[in-house]
Amino acid sequence: MVMPEIKIHRAARVDVAIMRWRARRARERGRTPTVIPYTGYGSTSWVRILARVLLASGRSRLTGEPTGARGWRSFTGVPVENAVVRVEVGGFSQEVTADRSGIVDQVVEATLAPGWQRIQLTVEGSAPVHADVFVVADDDGLATGA
């Protein structure tokens, strides 16, 4: 069975073309991929990773500490389309892929103790950044939806 080719609306094609042009120009100007981490959550067997990958200047003020900062960067930042982000959770390393807007929203398997935990995120050899995740105990009833 042959799948029909999906046609993207003209406005979406223009949006993608502009985003790719901005990304190309930003890289030409020396900007490099940077992960902006957001607070995540999960259970003792999985966590939801939330982050965004943007092109940033070398003088970026990210320190590797979680900031949870959202806001104007969402509108002015240049996203990295389909960026591969290495996630270190509970001593294990996994790779997840950002969407075309640079957003990472993935659930990964992990073995973690309940409470606040810290994970590490890196992209294209960037300095690692950390995100806090809240792990709910299995017997709490919240993790299973009971």
CYANA upper distance limits for C-alpha pairs under 8 A (distance plus 0.5 A):
  8 ILE  CA     12 ALA  CA      6.82
  8 ILE  CA     13 ARG  CA      6.94
  9 HIS  CA     13 ARG  CA      6.92
 10 ARG  CA     14 VAL  CA      6.75
 11 ALA  CA     15 ASP  CA      6.67
 12 ALA  CA     16 VAL  CA      6.68
 13 ARG  CA     17 ALA  CA      6.63
 14 VAL  CA     18 ILE  CA      6.67
 15 ASP  CA     19 MET  CA      6.66
 16 VAL  CA     20 ARG  CA      6.62
 17 ALA  CA     21 TRP  CA      6.63
 18 ILE  CA     22 ARG  CA      6.64
 19 MET  CA     23 ALA  CA      6.70
 19 MET  CA     78 VAL  CA      7.87
 19 MET  CA     79 PRO  CA      8.24
 20 ARG  CA     24 ARG  CA      6.61
 21 TRP  CA     25 ARG  CA      6.70
 22 ARG  CA     26 ALA  CA      6.53
 22 ARG  CA     78 VAL  CA      7.16
 23 ALA  CA     27 ARG  CA      6.68
 23 ALA  CA     55 LEU  CA      7.94
 23 ALA  CA     78 VAL  CA      6.56
 23 ALA  CA     79 PRO  CA      7.70
 23 ALA  CA     80 VAL  CA      7.60
 24 ARG  CA     28 GLU  CA      6.73
 25 ARG  CA     29 ARG  CA      6.80
 26 ALA  CA     30 GLY  CA      7.09
 26 ALA  CA     31 ARG  CA      5.93
 26 ALA  CA     55 LEU  CA      7.41
 26 ALA  CA     78 VAL  CA      8.07
 27 ARG  CA     31 ARG  CA      5.43
 27 ARG  CA     32 THR  CA      7.00
 27 ARG  CA     55 LEU  CA      8.02
 30 GLY  CA     57 SER  CA      7.31
 30 GLY  CA     58 GLY  CA      8.19
 31 ARG  CA     55 LEU  CA      5.94
 31 ARG  CA     56 ALA  CA      5.47
 31 ARG  CA     57 SER  CA      5.10
 31 ARG  CA     58 GLY  CA      7.14
 32 THR  CA     55 LEU  CA      5.52
 32 THR  CA     56 ALA  CA      5.95
 32 THR  CA     57 SER  CA      6.96
 32 THR  CA     58 GLY  CA      7.70
 32 THR  CA    126 SER  CA      8.40
 33 PRO  CA     53 VAL  CA      6.87
 33 PRO  CA     54 LEU  CA      6.05
 33 PRO  CA     55 LEU  CA      4.92
 33 PRO  CA     56 ALA  CA      6.69
 33 PRO  CA     80 VAL  CA      7.38
 33 PRO  CA    123 VAL  CA      7.13
 33 PRO  CA    124 GLU  CA      7.33
 33 PRO  CA    126 SER  CA      7.41
 34 THR  CA     53 VAL  CA      6.07
 34 THR  CA     54 LEU  CA      5.96
 34 THR  CA     55 LEU  CA      6.48
 34 THR  CA     56 ALA  CA      6.66
 34 THR  CA    122 THR  CA      8.32
 34 THR  CA    123 VAL  CA      7.22
 34 THR  CA    126 SER  CA      6.97
 35 VAL  CA     51 ALA  CA      7.14
 35 VAL  CA     52 ARG  CA      6.27
 35 VAL  CA     53 VAL  CA      5.05
 35 VAL  CA     54 LEU  CA      7.04
 35 VAL  CA    121 LEU  CA      7.51
 35 VAL  CA    122 THR  CA      7.20
 35 VAL  CA    123 VAL  CA      7.25
 35 VAL  CA    129 VAL  CA      7.43
 36 ILE  CA     51 ALA  CA      6.04
 36 ILE  CA     52 ARG  CA      5.68
 36 ILE  CA     53 VAL  CA      6.68
 36 ILE  CA     54 LEU  CA      8.00
 36 ILE  CA     68 GLY  CA      8.49
 36 ILE  CA    129 VAL  CA      8.24
 37 PRO  CA     50 LEU  CA      7.01
 37 PRO  CA     51 ALA  CA      4.90
 37 PRO  CA     52 ARG  CA      7.12
 37 PRO  CA     66 PRO  CA      6.68
 37 PRO  CA     67 THR  CA      7.79
 37 PRO  CA     68 GLY  CA      7.01
 37 PRO  CA    121 LEU  CA      8.28
 37 PRO  CA    129 VAL  CA      7.67
 37 PRO  CA    130 HIS  CA      7.26
 37 PRO  CA    131 ALA  CA      5.83
 38 TYR  CA     49 ILE  CA      8.48
 38 TYR  CA     50 LEU  CA      5.85
 38 TYR  CA     51 ALA  CA      5.77
 38 TYR  CA     66 PRO  CA      7.58
 38 TYR  CA     67 THR  CA      7.85
 38 TYR  CA     68 GLY  CA      5.32
 38 TYR  CA     69 ALA  CA      7.99
 38 TYR  CA    131 ALA  CA      6.60
 38 TYR  CA    132 ASP  CA      8.01
 39 THR  CA     49 ILE  CA      8.48
 39 THR  CA     50 LEU  CA      7.21
 39 THR  CA     66 PRO  CA      8.28
 39 THR  CA     68 GLY  CA      6.80
 39 THR  CA    131 ALA  CA      6.40
 39 THR  CA    132 ASP  CA      5.68
 39 THR  CA    133 VAL  CA      6.07
 39 THR  CA    134 PHE  CA      8.36
 40 GLY  CA     47 VAL  CA      7.58
 40 GLY  CA     48 ARG  CA      6.06
 40 GLY  CA     49 ILE  CA      6.07
 40 GLY  CA     50 LEU  CA      6.33
 40 GLY  CA    131 ALA  CA      7.89
 40 GLY  CA    132 ASP  CA      6.84
 40 GLY  CA    133 VAL  CA      4.81
 40 GLY  CA    134 PHE  CA      6.88
 41 TYR  CA     47 VAL  CA      6.09
 41 TYR  CA     48 ARG  CA      6.03
 41 TYR  CA     49 ILE  CA      8.11
 41 TYR  CA    133 VAL  CA      5.25
 41 TYR  CA    134 PHE  CA      5.01
 41 TYR  CA    135 VAL  CA      6.22
 41 TYR  CA    136 VAL  CA      8.25
 42 GLY  CA     46 TRP  CA      6.02
 42 GLY  CA     47 VAL  CA      4.48
 42 GLY  CA     48 ARG  CA      6.32
 42 GLY  CA    133 VAL  CA      7.68
 42 GLY  CA    134 PHE  CA      6.81
 42 GLY  CA    135 VAL  CA      5.36
 42 GLY  CA    136 VAL  CA      6.73
 42 GLY  CA    143 ALA  CA      7.60
 43 SER  CA     47 VAL  CA      6.78
 43 SER  CA    112 LEU  CA      8.19
 43 SER  CA    114 PRO  CA      7.86
 43 SER  CA    135 VAL  CA      5.45
 43 SER  CA    136 VAL  CA      5.42
 43 SER  CA    137 ALA  CA      6.78
 43 SER  CA    138 ASP  CA      7.02
 43 SER  CA    143 ALA  CA      6.02
 44 THR  CA    110 ALA  CA      7.50
 44 THR  CA    111 THR  CA      5.99
 44 THR  CA    112 LEU  CA      5.39
 44 THR  CA    113 ALA  CA      6.42
 44 THR  CA    114 PRO  CA      6.83
 44 THR  CA    135 VAL  CA      6.71
 44 THR  CA    136 VAL  CA      7.28
 44 THR  CA    137 ALA  CA      6.86
 44 THR  CA    138 ASP  CA      7.07
 45 SER  CA    109 GLU  CA      6.31
 45 SER  CA    110 ALA  CA      5.48
 45 SER  CA    111 THR  CA      5.42
 45 SER  CA    112 LEU  CA      7.20
 46 TRP  CA    107 VAL  CA      7.13
 46 TRP  CA    108 VAL  CA      6.03
 46 TRP  CA    109 GLU  CA      4.73
 46 TRP  CA    110 ALA  CA      5.25
 46 TRP  CA    111 THR  CA      7.43
 47 VAL  CA    107 VAL  CA      6.08
 47 VAL  CA    108 VAL  CA      6.13
 47 VAL  CA    109 GLU  CA      7.04
 47 VAL  CA    110 ALA  CA      7.07
 47 VAL  CA    133 VAL  CA      7.91
 47 VAL  CA    135 VAL  CA      7.94
 48 ARG  CA    105 ASP  CA      7.38
 48 ARG  CA    106 GLN  CA      6.08
 48 ARG  CA    107 VAL  CA      4.78
 48 ARG  CA    108 VAL  CA      6.95
 49 ILE  CA    104 VAL  CA      7.34
 49 ILE  CA    105 ASP  CA      6.09
 49 ILE  CA    106 GLN  CA      5.71
 49 ILE  CA    107 VAL  CA      6.58
 49 ILE  CA    108 VAL  CA      7.89
 50 LEU  CA    103 ILE  CA      8.12
 50 LEU  CA    104 VAL  CA      5.95
 50 LEU  CA    105 ASP  CA      5.34
 50 LEU  CA    106 GLN  CA      7.44
 51 ALA  CA    103 ILE  CA      6.51
 51 ALA  CA    104 VAL  CA      5.49
 51 ALA  CA    105 ASP  CA      7.35
 52 ARG  CA     79 PRO  CA      8.21
 52 ARG  CA     98 ALA  CA      8.05
 52 ARG  CA    102 GLY  CA      5.80
 52 ARG  CA    103 ILE  CA      4.90
 52 ARG  CA    104 VAL  CA      6.21
 53 VAL  CA     79 PRO  CA      6.41
 53 VAL  CA     80 VAL  CA      6.14
 53 VAL  CA     83 ALA  CA      7.54
 53 VAL  CA     98 ALA  CA      7.88
 53 VAL  CA    102 GLY  CA      5.30
 53 VAL  CA    103 ILE  CA      6.93
 53 VAL  CA    104 VAL  CA      8.17
 53 VAL  CA    123 VAL  CA      8.49
 54 LEU  CA     77 GLY  CA      6.56
 54 LEU  CA     78 VAL  CA      5.87
 54 LEU  CA     79 PRO  CA      4.83
 54 LEU  CA     80 VAL  CA      5.94
 54 LEU  CA    102 GLY  CA      7.08
 55 LEU  CA     77 GLY  CA      7.51
 55 LEU  CA     78 VAL  CA      5.97
 55 LEU  CA     79 PRO  CA      6.74
 55 LEU  CA     80 VAL  CA      7.01
 56 ALA  CA     60 SER  CA      6.74
 56 ALA  CA     77 GLY  CA      8.36
 56 ALA  CA     78 VAL  CA      8.42
 63 THR  CA    129 VAL  CA      7.85
 64 GLY  CA    127 ALA  CA      7.95
 64 GLY  CA    128 PRO  CA      6.65
 64 GLY  CA    129 VAL  CA      4.36
 64 GLY  CA    130 HIS  CA      6.12
 65 GLU  CA    129 VAL  CA      6.68
 65 GLU  CA    130 HIS  CA      5.99
 65 GLU  CA    131 ALA  CA      7.82
 66 PRO  CA    129 VAL  CA      7.67
 66 PRO  CA    130 HIS  CA      5.97
 66 PRO  CA    131 ALA  CA      5.57
 66 PRO  CA    132 ASP  CA      7.23
 70 ARG  CA     74 SER  CA      7.37
 71 GLY  CA     75 PHE  CA      8.22
 72 TRP  CA     76 THR  CA      6.89
 73 ARG  CA     77 GLY  CA      5.50
 79 PRO  CA    100 ARG  CA      8.24
 79 PRO  CA    101 SER  CA      6.01
 79 PRO  CA    102 GLY  CA      5.32
 80 VAL  CA     98 ALA  CA      8.43
 80 VAL  CA    100 ARG  CA      7.73
 80 VAL  CA    101 SER  CA      7.31
 80 VAL  CA    102 GLY  CA      5.40
 81 GLU  CA     98 ALA  CA      7.33
 81 GLU  CA     99 ASP  CA      6.69
 81 GLU  CA    100 ARG  CA      4.73
 81 GLU  CA    101 SER  CA      6.30
 81 GLU  CA    102 GLY  CA      5.75
 82 ASN  CA     97 THR  CA      6.26
 82 ASN  CA     98 ALA  CA      5.27
 82 ASN  CA     99 ASP  CA      5.60
 82 ASN  CA    100 ARG  CA      5.92
 82 ASN  CA    101 SER  CA      8.37
 82 ASN  CA    102 GLY  CA      6.98
 83 ALA  CA     97 THR  CA      6.10
 83 ALA  CA     98 ALA  CA      5.61
 83 ALA  CA     99 ASP  CA      8.02
 83 ALA  CA    102 GLY  CA      7.13
 83 ALA  CA    123 VAL  CA      7.77
 84 VAL  CA     95 GLU  CA      6.92
 84 VAL  CA     96 VAL  CA      6.31
 84 VAL  CA     97 THR  CA      5.09
 84 VAL  CA     98 ALA  CA      6.95
 84 VAL  CA    123 VAL  CA      6.83
 84 VAL  CA    124 GLU  CA      8.00
 85 VAL  CA     95 GLU  CA      6.04
 85 VAL  CA     96 VAL  CA      5.84
 85 VAL  CA     97 THR  CA      6.54
 85 VAL  CA     98 ALA  CA      7.82
 85 VAL  CA    121 LEU  CA      7.07
 85 VAL  CA    122 THR  CA      6.20
 85 VAL  CA    123 VAL  CA      5.28
 85 VAL  CA    124 GLU  CA      8.14
 86 ARG  CA     93 SER  CA      7.18
 86 ARG  CA     94 GLN  CA      6.21
 86 ARG  CA     95 GLU  CA      4.99
 86 ARG  CA     96 VAL  CA      7.01
 86 ARG  CA    121 LEU  CA      6.18
 86 ARG  CA    122 THR  CA      5.76
 86 ARG  CA    123 VAL  CA      6.77
 87 VAL  CA     93 SER  CA      6.06
 87 VAL  CA     94 GLN  CA      5.72
 87 VAL  CA     95 GLU  CA      6.44
 87 VAL  CA     96 VAL  CA      7.74
 87 VAL  CA    119 ILE  CA      7.62
 87 VAL  CA    120 GLN  CA      6.26
 87 VAL  CA    121 LEU  CA      5.28
 87 VAL  CA    122 THR  CA      7.33
 88 GLU  CA     92 PHE  CA      5.97
 88 GLU  CA     93 SER  CA      4.87
 88 GLU  CA     94 GLN  CA      6.95
 88 GLU  CA    119 ILE  CA      6.28
 88 GLU  CA    120 GLN  CA      5.57
 88 GLU  CA    121 LEU  CA      7.03
 89 VAL  CA     93 SER  CA      6.91
 89 VAL  CA     94 GLN  CA      8.49
 89 VAL  CA    110 ALA  CA      6.84
 89 VAL  CA    118 ARG  CA      8.29
 89 VAL  CA    119 ILE  CA      5.71
 89 VAL  CA    120 GLN  CA      7.44
 90 GLY  CA    110 ALA  CA      6.81
 90 GLY  CA    111 THR  CA      6.68
 90 GLY  CA    112 LEU  CA      6.57
 90 GLY  CA    119 ILE  CA      8.03
 92 PHE  CA    110 ALA  CA      8.38
 96 VAL  CA    104 VAL  CA      8.04
 96 VAL  CA    106 GLN  CA      7.59
 97 THR  CA    104 VAL  CA      7.17
 98 ALA  CA    102 GLY  CA      5.54
 98 ALA  CA    103 ILE  CA      5.56
 98 ALA  CA    104 VAL  CA      5.02
 98 ALA  CA    105 ASP  CA      8.02
 99 ASP  CA    103 ILE  CA      5.93
 99 ASP  CA    104 VAL  CA      7.11
112 LEU  CA    117 GLN  CA      8.22
112 LEU  CA    135 VAL  CA      7.73
113 ALA  CA    117 GLN  CA      8.37
113 ALA  CA    135 VAL  CA      7.43
113 ALA  CA    137 ALA  CA      8.14
114 PRO  CA    134 PHE  CA      8.00
114 PRO  CA    135 VAL  CA      5.22
114 PRO  CA    136 VAL  CA      5.78
114 PRO  CA    137 ALA  CA      5.48
115 GLY  CA    134 PHE  CA      6.09
115 GLY  CA    135 VAL  CA      5.52
115 GLY  CA    136 VAL  CA      6.92
115 GLY  CA    137 ALA  CA      8.19
116 TRP  CA    132 ASP  CA      7.11
116 TRP  CA    133 VAL  CA      6.27
116 TRP  CA    134 PHE  CA      5.06
116 TRP  CA    135 VAL  CA      6.64
117 GLN  CA    132 ASP  CA      6.24
117 GLN  CA    133 VAL  CA      5.81
117 GLN  CA    134 PHE  CA      6.75
117 GLN  CA    135 VAL  CA      7.54
118 ARG  CA    130 HIS  CA      6.92
118 ARG  CA    131 ALA  CA      6.17
118 ARG  CA    132 ASP  CA      5.08
118 ARG  CA    133 VAL  CA      6.56
119 ILE  CA    130 HIS  CA      6.07
119 ILE  CA    131 ALA  CA      5.88
119 ILE  CA    132 ASP  CA      6.89
119 ILE  CA    133 VAL  CA      7.78
120 GLN  CA    128 PRO  CA      6.76
120 GLN  CA    129 VAL  CA      6.20
120 GLN  CA    130 HIS  CA      5.05
120 GLN  CA    131 ALA  CA      6.91
121 LEU  CA    128 PRO  CA      6.06
121 LEU  CA    129 VAL  CA      5.85
121 LEU  CA    130 HIS  CA      6.64
121 LEU  CA    131 ALA  CA      8.08
122 THR  CA    126 SER  CA      6.25
122 THR  CA    127 ALA  CA      6.93
122 THR  CA    128 PRO  CA      5.29
122 THR  CA    129 VAL  CA      7.04
123 VAL  CA    128 PRO  CA      8.46
136 VAL  CA    140 ASP  CA      7.38
136 VAL  CA    142 LEU  CA      7.44
136 VAL  CA    143 ALA  CA      6.37
137 ALA  CA    141 GLY  CA      8.46
137 ALA  CA    142 LEU  CA      8.47
137 ALA  CA    143 ALA  CA      7.40
138 ASP  CA    142 LEU  CA      8.17
138 ASP  CA    143 ALA  CA      6.38
138 ASP  CA    144 THR  CA      7.62
141 GLY  CA    145 GLY  CA      6.68
141 GLY  CA    146 ALA  CA      5.56
142 LEU  CA    146 ALA  CA      6.89
